[in-house]
Amino acid sequence: MHRYLSRLCIAIPGGTLVVLAACSTQVPLNPTSPFSPARISTASPGRVEQAVVVPSPTALHPPKADFAMPARGPARAWFDGAGNPGIDIAGQPGDPVFASRNGRVVLVSSALPAYETMIVIKHDDTFITAYAHLGKTLVRENDEVRQGQQIAEFGFRKNDEVALHFEIRKMGVAVDPELYLQGLAH
């Protein structure tokens, strides 16, 4: 399956799309499309004599990340793209930690000292979330979780501070969670 990167597409013979703007869809226009196909000029190679501009499905219905806050406390440290790849949320020992989005638990571990006890949830082929500095964990690897389901409890950090560290990673790269939690990014 080809991935077409466009918000507006120009249909040309055989269902090919010409990219005009960036976004993503895996739904190509096929040769039996109800839209009139374009004709490629043989006199001027690469010139389209007739074209129909068709919005891709993602332009009509942009995908939503639909992430929810993983805890009830206020943020106390924010994403900065360098030293903090997520946000830290204040709380008390034993406060609940919730799955930010539906997904499958892919890691429950204490192997990374900087994160202490952590859970990683894979939501789809694009997004994962990480929840670190946990006390008690309530899920195991391969468990399916639902958005809002309690997955753990707050624990202490090595410095006796209590805060949940939360990250959203898009295609493996840490992104600003607040943009996704507020619906400002997809």
Phi, psi and omega in degrees: 000130178278147173257123180259127181256095180193152169260318175243134184235149173252124181279131174229167188309146178081007177083010180286148179243140174259129185283131176245328181209162187269136165183208184209141172205152174250015183254098179278160170280124180269171183300340179264020179302144178288353180272147179294130178285158177273161174250134176272131180285129177275338179287321179236093182307136179088352181271132177262120181280326181217135179213153175244126177274124185234122175293137177289163179303326181286338176288326180281322182227081183301140179294145178248142177285322177055046177272146178242155177302135181276354181204165186270347185282171178280154175290140179238349173211142189242158176304134177229003178077354181230283183281332180234105182276017180201209173233152175250131185244127182287152178187187178245153177306132179091349176301148182286148172242130186247150173295132182283339182198158176302146177173193180239133177289122180252346180205132167228113190202159171239021186287337180259106185305323182293335181258349184054222179284129183219160174234138173239131179242129175265125183263326179191194181285355182253316190244141165230157172234149178235139182233117187233164183068049183267154171269260180277134174258143184246004180231163177236164177303141182079359174292139170275134179235155179250149177305131180089353178287135177290128182246343184193182174234152175301146174230181178272145169276170180300332180269019180066012175276150177246114178198140174273130172263127185233130178232146167245130178241128178251118183054036177086354183254131178297132178237163181292109183301326183299325179297323181279324178293331180266000180074018182270349178223155181230000000 
